[in-house]
């Protein structure tokens, strides 16, 4: 057989050989660092026997695939260590992930001391250098094996596999794991690892299942790389908005109020208020939006017209029924309503009218548009609203401010003629990018063109021809703008394709921050029209969009990016005056009044603490500017300026400082912190 290597060279062998044996033949050094193989482009275990001509690439830790095999093997070592220290533990799943690996166990929660003990046990296992043996069993025998080892989660996983499936296992010492691989040849190559944290995780991500204990870890081939990663982890933990936002007194949560329902403290409220006022004025005065204010709840009828009810009902908060069974019974009695064009018939069906807190604003704004007849001269009609929305997120999905059950969004809908759609869509993109640039966030985002999935056509309104036409139009617009985007099938809304602006949090989890959608169906569902130049009624296009997205999520994003050091214009406290003694209290008050008169958020630290302590406290609370005032400053009408940006900025006349900070706030400048 002829083996073609990565560099194009070939090797010929007379009999079948494993990928590992070929690696060893090529180089003893390569075999020592090999993690897995790629055979004819397919990821394979090093144990895979090759018996015909093929291309072969031996992958090491330097490749993404090699890292996953290396770290997956380390997750097996963790599972073996857990079984040693907690014999009653039940194994769930333990995959590798981009940053390392995790493993879910049915055991009580663990402390940092428990993780340290597990690390010590893992070192003992690795030191033995046990080989990993691969074998397969028929489905029934695999179930019997896992039942004999009292592993109910593994049994459930096997039973979910098709009849006749051959099940693969890996064994190291007395530890046996249900696994498809690939893995290292033994545990010996694992040089540097750490268990980084533990948390709760529902079995299979379903909040109705049992809460398991998830242990996170990572592994490297070099100790220096591990230490660098652990230092990075320490930094991102300090940036985590869920930790930092609470420490900065921006928000909190309370069990008796509920998960996913954050309370904004005065500082957090001030930040949101500044963002909201900026966006509302920007949209209204610079981008030509009219503002609306619509109800927080509505009859289910409203959502049935659009089909939102049938796509989003499970994620809505419903009022007036005690259980989903009651709602389903009402649905059964009024099933004929789905698809009925006569809105009056729907309105008169009492069973159809479950009350629901709104998960989106679009149907409400459609009725604002419909309240008065519009002509082509009235279009584009741009409606903006600061919308509070409610979505029944799963408990396991919620985190800090990034995923909550009540949130506020800069929502808008643009009703356009077909001729206006390109310019209006480009305008929405320009507005979103302007907001991102102003906040200093544009460099952190990626763009996703979210398309329909033709293989799941029943999920969407309309036909394939309509979808291809509108997706073609959207692609044309994005290409004209010059956006660098990726296409993703199956991520479109059920009523149209969209541009999703994506960003990652400090832990690498990606979320959608801003969305701009093309809608070609709902104007017909809601009987929206305009009178065209020819005097005929025409259906408009609709653009659904946000300008800054969800205020809560955007604030979380900014806290993490700036490690709490928000741009001065957004800070709830922009200046803190620090009198050295009580003798200058009157002058300190004069300075405060002058700053307030110019729109600066300022406080006075009138405590009896020493000035060094006052400065450190202001720095800890991330106040942008501190004005130290002593007798000399009071006498000369000056202030001694310290900032988080440059440290000691020297003594300045008060009016000079006021002019500078007002300009910084007006232009929304993002000053860099000097090292």
TIDODREN-846096 format. One line per 3 residues: number of its first residue (from 1); for each residue y, z, x of C-alpha. Coordinates in steps of 0.2 Angstrom, whole numbers, plus 5000, padded with zeros to 4 digits. Each point is the difference from the previous one (the first is absolute). Layout:
BEGIN
NUM = Y/Z/X | ...
This chain:
BEGIN
1 = 5000/5000/5000 | 5018/4996/5006 | 5013/5013/4998
4 = 5018/4995/5000 | 5012/5013/5007 | 5018/5003/4996
7 = 5007/4991/5015 | 4990/4984/4995 | 4986/5003/5013
10 = 4982/5000/4995 | 4984/5010/5004 | 4982/4995/4997
13 = 4986/5012/4996 | 4982/4997/4997 | 4996/5014/4988
16 = 5010/5010/4986 | 5011/5013/5007 | 5012/5013/4992
19 = 5019/4998/5002 | 4999/5016/5010 | 4987/4992/5012
22 = 5010/4985/5002 | 5016/5010/5004 | 4990/5009/5013
25 = 4994/4984/5008 | 5018/4994/5000 | 5007/5016/5008
28 = 4994/5018/5001 | 5018/5005/4999 | 5002/4990/4984
31 = 4985/5008/4992 | 5007/5017/5004 | 5016/4997/4990
34 = 4993/4989/4987 | 5002/5006/4982 | 4994/4986/4989
37 = 4997/4981/5000 | 5006/4985/4991 | 4987/4987/4997
40 = 5006/4983/4993 | 5016/5009/4995 | 4991/5014/4990
43 = 5001/5018/5005 | 4983/5007/5005 | 4992/5015/5008
46 = 4996/4999/5018 | 4982/5003/4995 | 5000/4983/4991
49 = 4986/4989/5007 | 5005/4982/5004 | 4987/4987/4999
52 = 5009/4983/4998 | 5015/4991/5007 | 5017/5009/4996
55 = 5017/5005/5006 | 5001/5018/5006 | 5015/5011/5003
58 = 4997/5018/5007 | 5014/5011/4993 | 5006/5015/5008
61 = 5012/5014/4995 | 5015/4989/5004 | 4996/4990/4984
64 = 5004/5006/4983 | 4981/4997/4995 | 4994/5010/5015
67 = 5012/5015/4996 | 4992/5001/4983 | 4982/5000/5006
70 = 5005/5013/5013 | 5009/5011/4988 | 4986/4998/4986
73 = 4988/5006/5013 | 5011/5015/5002 | 5000/5003/4982
76 = 4981/5002/5000 | 5002/5013/5014 | 5012/5009/4989
79 = 4987/5000/4985 | 4986/5006/5012 | 5011/5014/5006
82 = 5005/5005/4982 | 4981/5000/4995 | 4997/5012/5015
85 = 5013/5012/4996 | 4999/4998/4981 | 4982/4996/4996
88 = 5004/5000/4981 | 5013/4987/5002 | 4997/4984/4990
91 = 5005/4983/5008 | 5011/4988/4991 | 5009/4986/5010
94 = 5007/4998/5017 | 5008/4984/5005 | 5011/4995/5014
97 = 5018/4996/4996 | 5014/4992/5010 | 5006/5017/5007
100 = 4982/5008/5003 | 4988/5005/4987 | 4996/5012/4986
103 = 4985/5008/4992 | 4999/5008/4983 | 4989/5015/4998
106 = 4995/5011/4985 | 5005/5016/5008 | 5014/5013/4998
109 = 5017/4997/5007 | 5001/5001/5019 | 5013/5009/5011
112 = 5007/4994/5017 | 4988/5013/5008 | 4986/4992/4991
115 = 5005/4983/5007 | 5000/5007/5017 | 4983/5007/4998
118 = 4994/4982/4994 | 5008/4992/5015 | 4990/5012/5012
121 = 4984/4995/4991 | 5004/4982/5001 | 5002/5001/5019
124 = 4983/5008/5001 | 4993/4985/4990 | 5009/4987/5011
127 = 4994/5009/5016 | 4982/4997/4995 | 5003/4981/4999
130 = 4988/4997/4986 | 4996/4982/4996 | 5003/4993/4983
133 = 4985/4992/4992 | 5002/4987/4987 | 4987/4997/4986
136 = 4998/4995/4982 | 4991/5005/4985 | 4997/4993/4983
139 = 5011/5007/4986 | 4987/5012/4992 | 4995/5007/5017
142 = 5019/5002/5005 | 5002/5010/4984 | 4985/5011/5004
145 = 5006/5003/5017 | 5018/5006/4995 | 4992/5010/4985
148 = 4989/5009/5013 | 5015/5004/5010 | 5010/5006/4985
151 = 5014/4987/5002 | 5005/4997/4982 | 5015/4989/5004
154 = 4990/4989/5011 | 4987/4998/4986 | 5014/4995/4988
157 = 5006/4987/5012 | 4983/4992/5003 | 4997/5000/4981
160 = 5016/4990/4998 | 4992/4986/5011 | 4991/4986/4992
163 = 4981/5001/4997 | 4991/4993/5015 | 5014/5004/5013
166 = 4994/5005/5017 | 5009/5016/5005 | 5005/5003/5018
169 = 5001/5016/5010 | 5005/5007/5017 | 4992/5015/5008
172 = 5006/5011/5015 | 4988/5014/5004 | 4996/5009/4983
175 = 5015/4993/4991 | 4997/4985/4988 | 5015/4990/4992
178 = 5000/4987/4987 | 5011/4986/5008 | 5002/4982/5003
181 = 5007/5002/5017 | 5004/4993/5013 | 4999/5015/5012
184 = 5000/5003/5019 | 4983/5001/5008 | 5002/5019/5003
187 = 5012/5014/4998 | 5003/5001/5019 | 5015/4988/5001
190 = 5011/5010/4989 | 5012/5008/5013 | 5015/5007/4990
193 = 5001/5005/4982 | 5009/5012/4989 | 4999/5006/4982
196 = 5018/4999/4994 | 5000/5007/4982 | 4990/5003/4984
199 = 5005/4999/4982 | 4992/4998/4983 | 4994/4983/4993
202 = 4991/4996/4984 | 4983/4992/5001 | 5003/4981/4999
205 = 5018/5003/4997 | 4998/5005/4982 | 5009/5016/4995
208 = 4986/5003/4987 | 4988/5002/5014 | 4997/5015/5011
211 = 5013/5004/5014 | 4993/4998/5017 | 5006/5005/5017
214 = 5006/4986/5011 | 5001/5002/5018 | 5011/4988/5010
217 = 4998/4996/5019 | 5002/4987/5013 | 4992/4995/5016
220 = 5005/4990/5016 | 4992/4995/5016 | 5013/5009/5011
223 = 5007/5018/4999 | 5018/4993/5003 | 4999/4989/4985
226 = 4994/5014/4989 | 5014/5011/5006 | 5013/4987/4997
229 = 4993/4998/4982 | 5000/5018/4996 | 5018/5001/5006
232 = 5004/4986/4988 | 4992/5009/4986 | 5010/5016/5004
235 = 5016/4989/4998 | 4995/4992/4984 | 4995/5017/4993
238 = 5018/5005/5004 | 5006/4984/4991 | 4989/5002/4984
241 = 5012/5001/4986 | 4989/5011/4990 | 5002/5013/5014
244 = 5017/4996/5006 | 5008/4998/4982 | 4994/5017/4995
247 = 5006/5008/5017 | 5017/4992/4997 | 5001/5006/4982
250 = 5001/4983/4993 | 4985/5002/4987 | 4986/5011/4996
253 = 4985/5001/4988 | 4994/5013/4988 | 4982/5002/4994
256 = 5006/5006/4982 | 5010/4984/4999 | 4987/4988/5005
259 = 4994/4989/5014 | 5011/4984/5004 | 5015/5008/4991
262 = 5012/5005/5015 | 5015/5011/4997 | 5015/4994/5010
265 = 5010/5014/5008 | 5019/4998/5000 | 5000/4991/5017
268 = 4987/4988/4994 | 5009/4997/4984 | 5016/4996/5010
271 = 4991/4987/5010 | 4992/4991/4985 | 5017/5001/4991
274 = 5008/4991/5015 | 4987/4987/5001 | 5001/4997/4981
277 = 5019/4999/4999 | 4999/4987/5014 | 4987/4989/4992
280 = 5008/5001/4983 | 5018/4995/5006 | 4992/4987/5012
283 = 4990/4991/4986 | 5015/5002/4987 | 5015/4995/5010
286 = 4993/4989/5014 | 4984/4992/4992 | 5005/4997/4982
289 = 4988/5012/4991 | 5004/5008/4983 | 4993/5018/4999
292 = 4988/5006/4986 | 4993/5017/4995 | 4984/4999/4990
295 = 4988/5013/4993 | 4987/5010/5010 | 4986/4997/4987
298 = 4995/4987/4987 | 4987/4996/4988 | 4984/4991/5007
301 = 5006/4985/4989 | 5013/4996/5013 | 4987/4999/5014
304 = 4987/4991/4989 | 5011/4985/4998 | 5001/4997/5019
307 = 4982/5005/5003 | 5006/5014/5011 | 4990/5012/4988
310 = 4984/4992/5005 | 5003/4999/5018 | 5009/5017/5003
313 = 4994/5012/4986 | 4989/5010/5012 | 5015/5004/5011
316 = 5012/5004/4986 | 5004/5017/4993 | 4996/4999/4981
319 = 5007/5011/4987 | 4994/5004/4982 | 4981/5001/5004
322 = 4990/5013/5007 | 4987/4989/5009 | 4997/4983/5006
325 = 4985/4999/4987 | 5013/5002/4986 | 5011/4986/5007
328 = 4985/4989/5002 | 4995/5003/4982 | 5018/4995/4994
331 = 4998/4985/5011 | 4984/4995/4991 | 5008/5001/4983
334 = 5014/4989/5006 | 4991/4988/5012 | 5006/4985/4990
337 = 5018/5004/5006 | 4997/4994/5018 | 5007/4983/5001
340 = 5008/5000/4983 | 5017/4991/5001 | 5008/5008/4985
343 = 5009/5015/5007 | 5003/5007/4983 | 4982/5001/4997
346 = 4998/5010/5016 | 5015/5011/4996 | 4992/5005/4983
349 = 4983/5005/5007 | 5001/5019/5002 | 4984/5001/5010
352 = 5007/4988/5013 | 5015/5012/5003 | 4994/5012/5013
355 = 5016/5006/5009 | 5000/4998/5019 | 5012/5005/5014
358 = 5006/4984/5008 | 4991/4994/5016 | 5012/4985/5001
361 = 5017/4995/4993 | 4998/4981/4997 | 4996/5000/4982
364 = 5015/5011/4996 | 5012/4989/5009 | 4993/4985/4991
367 = 5006/5007/4984 | 5017/5003/5008 | 5001/4981/5003
370 = 4994/4996/4983 | 5013/5011/4991 | 5012/4985/5000
373 = 4996/4982/5001 | 5003/4992/5017 | 5005/4983/5005
376 = 4997/4991/5017 | 5018/5005/5004 | 4995/5019/4999
379 = 4986/4997/5013 | 4996/5007/5013 | 5000/5016/4990
382 = 4997/5014/5013 | 4995/5017/4994 | 4999/5015/5011
385 = 4994/5018/4996 | 4997/5016/5009 | 4983/5002/4992
388 = 4990/5016/5000 | 4981/4995/4998 | 4984/5009/4997
391 = 4983/4995/5006 | 4984/5011/4999 | 4995/4998/5019
394 = 4983/5007/5005 | 5001/5017/5008 | 4992/4994/5016
397 = 5013/4987/5002 | 5016/5010/4999 | 5009/5005/5016
400 = 5018/5008/5002 | 5013/4988/4993 | 4990/4983/5004
403 = 4989/5001/4985 | 5005/5011/4985 | 4998/5000/4981
406 = 5019/5000/4996 | 5011/4989/5011 | 5017/4991/4999
409 = 5002/4982/5004 | 5014/4987/5002 | 4993/4988/4987
412 = 5007/4984/4994 | 4996/4984/4990 | 5008/4984/5002
415 = 4999/4987/4986 | 5003/4983/5006 | 4999/4981/4996
418 = 4987/4990/5010 | 5014/4992/5010 | 5006/5018/5005
421 = 4984/5007/5005 | 5000/4995/5019 | 5018/5007/5003
424 = 4997/5016/4990 | 4983/5004/5009 | 5009/4997/5017
427 = 5014/5011/4994 | 4987/5014/4996 | 4992/4998/5018
430 = 5018/5000/5008 | 5004/5016/4990 | 4984/5009/5005
433 = 5002/4995/5019 | 5018/5006/4999 | 4995/5017/4994
436 = 4986/5001/5013 | 5012/4995/5014 | 5013/5013/4994
439 = 4987/5013/5001 | 4994/4994/5017 | 4983/4996/4993
442 = 4998/4981/5000 | 4991/5000/5017 | 4987/5011/4993
445 = 4994/4989/4985 | 4988/4986/4998 | 5000/4987/4985
448 = 4985/4996/4989 | 4999/4985/4988 | 4989/5008/4987
451 = 4991/4986/4990 | 4987/5000/4986 | 4982/5000/5002
454 = 4993/4984/4991 | 4982/5008/5001 | 5006/5014/4988
457 = 5011/4989/4989 | 4997/5011/4985 | 5011/5014/5007
460 = 5015/4989/4999 | 5011/4992/4987 | 5001/4981/4999
463 = 4990/4986/5008 | 4996/4994/5017 | 5012/4986/4999
466 = 5015/5012/4996 | 4995/5011/5014 | 4999/4987/5013
469 = 5016/4992/4994 | 5010/5017/5002 | 4991/5005/5016
472 = 5005/4983/5007 | 5018/5003/4995 | 5000/5018/5008
475 = 4992/4994/5016 | 5013/4986/5001 | 5014/5014/4998
478 = 4992/5011/5013 | 4999/4986/5012 | 5018/4995/4997
481 = 5005/5018/5004 | 4990/4999/5016 | 4990/5016/4997
484 = 4985/5004/5010 | 4988/5005/4987 | 4981/5001/4997
487 = 4992/4994/4984 | 4988/5012/4991 | 4990/4995/4985
490 = 4997/5012/4986 | 5016/5010/5003 | 5011/4992/4987
493 = 5005/5008/4984 | 4991/4994/4985 | 5015/4990/4994
496 = 5006/4992/5017 | 4999/4999/5019 | 5011/5012/5010
499 = 5008/5003/5017 | 4995/5017/5006 | 5010/5008/5014
502 = 4988/5012/5009 | 5002/5014/5012 | 4989/5013/5008
505 = 5002/5019/5000 | 4998/5010/5016 | 4981/5001/4998
508 = 4999/4981/4998 | 4997/4999/4982 | 5008/4985/4992
511 = 5010/5001/4984 | 5011/4987/4990 | 5018/5005/5002
514 = 5009/4986/4990 | 4993/4987/4988 | 5007/4983/4994
517 = 4990/4992/4987 | 5000/4983/4990 | 4996/5001/4982
520 = 4996/4985/4990 | 4991/5007/4985 | 5009/5016/4993
523 = 5015/4991/4993 | 4988/4991/4988 | 4991/5016/4996
526 = 5017/5009/4995 | 5007/4984/4992 | 5015/4999/5013
529 = 5010/4984/5000 | 5017/4993/5004 | 5009/4985/4992
532 = 5001/4986/5012 | 5013/4986/5002 | 4991/4990/4988
535 = 5001/5013/4987 | 4981/5004/5000 | 4992/5016/5003
538 = 4992/5002/5017 | 4989/5013/5008 | 5007/5008/5016
541 = 4992/5005/5016 | 5001/5018/5005 | 5001/5008/5017
544 = 4994/5019/5001 | 5007/5008/5015 | 5005/5016/5009
547 = 5014/5001/5013 | 4996/5016/5009 | 4984/5003/4991
550 = 4994/5018/4996 | 5013/5012/5005 | 4987/5014/5004
553 = 4990/4988/5011 | 5014/4993/5009 | 5007/5018/5004
556 = 4983/5004/5006 | 5000/4985/5011 | 5017/5004/5007
559 = 4996/5018/5004 | 4985/4994/5010 | 5009/4986/5009
562 = 5014/5011/5005 | 4990/5016/5002 | 5012/5008/4988
565 = 5016/4994/5009 | 5006/4989/4985 | 5016/4989/5003
568 = 5016/5010/4998 | 5005/4991/4984 | 4984/5006/4991
571 = 5000/5018/5007 | 5002/5014/4987 | 5011/5009/5013
574 = 5009/4989/5012 | 5011/5013/5009 | 4998/5018/5003
577 = 5015/5010/5006 | 4996/5014/5012 | 5014/5013/5003
580 = 4998/5010/5016 | 5008/5015/4992 | 5007/5006/4984
583 = 5018/4998/5007 | 4999/4981/4997 | 4992/5001/4982
586 = 5017/4993/4992 | 5000/4985/5012 | 4981/4997/4997
589 = 5004/5000/4981 | 5015/4987/5003 | 4988/4989/5009
592 = 4987/5001/4986 | 5013/4996/4987 | 5006/4985/5010
595 = 4982/4993/5002 | 4996/5003/4982 | 5016/4991/4995
598 = 4993/4985/5010 | 4983/5000/4991 | 4990/5008/5014
601 = 4987/5013/4996 | 5004/5015/5010 | 4996/5019/5001
604 = 5006/5015/5010 | 4988/5011/5009 | 5009/5016/4998
607 = 4986/5012/5006 | 5003/5012/5013 | 4987/4992/5012
610 = 5005/4995/5018 | 5006/4982/5001 | 4984/4994/5010
613 = 4989/5006/4986 | 5011/4991/4987 | 4999/4984/5010
616 = 4981/5001/5002 | 4998/5004/4981 | 5010/4985/4995
619 = 4990/4989/5012 | 4984/5006/4993 | 5006/4996/4982
622 = 5005/4982/5007 | 5018/5001/4996 | 5008/4985/5008
625 = 5017/5008/5006 | 5005/5017/5004 | 5018/5005/5003
628 = 5002/5015/5011 | 5017/5009/4997 | 5008/5013/5011
631 = 5017/5006/5003 | 5005/4985/5010 | 4994/4988/4987
634 = 5009/5009/4986 | 5016/5001/5010 | 5000/4981/5005
637 = 4993/4993/4983 | 4984/4994/5009 | 4982/5001/4998
640 = 4986/5002/5013 | 4987/4987/4995 | 4981/5001/5003
643 = 4989/4987/4992 | 4981/4997/4999 | 5003/4983/5007
646 = 5009/5004/5017 | 5001/5019/5001 | 5017/5006/5006
649 = 5013/4987/4995 | 5015/5010/5006 | 5016/5006/4992
652 = 5008/4988/4987 | 5015/5001/4989 | 4994/5003/4982
655 = 5007/4984/4993 | 4991/4990/5013 | 4983/5008/4996
658 = 5003/4997/4981 | 5004/4982/5003 | 4985/4997/5010
661 = 4988/5009/4989 | 5007/4992/4984 | 4998/4982/5008
664 = 4982/5005/5005 | 4997/5005/4982 | 5009/4985/4992
667 = 4990/4987/5011 | 4984/5010/4998 | 4998/4999/5019
670 = 4984/5006/5008 | 5004/5008/5016 | 4986/5001/5013
673 = 4996/5017/5007 | 5003/5000/5019 | 4986/5006/5011
